[in-house]
């Protein structure tokens, strides 16, 4: 069964800035304690516009703590996860999802 898209589980604080047949560019703002229910992404790049701290839970129960400083970039292969924002300030990112 296909997992929901981020726009289905967190539409209030996530915006699609651009989309075509090759990519989708998202902007997301999260407050401390915000939760993104389980959803899936294709391969993507994240650019942190502010410092962010997250607790990421994978479908198998594995929990990862991730931290990015403003200006850092991270890559992810296609993934399904849920996220809790654990920072003390608002997290602000741009994500570029690649389409097949």
Protein Blocks (a to p, Z undefined) as FASTA:
>chain_A
ZZddfklmmmmlgccfbdcfkbccddddddehiacddddddddddddfbdcddddddfko
pacdddddehiacdddddddddddfbfbdcddddddddZZ
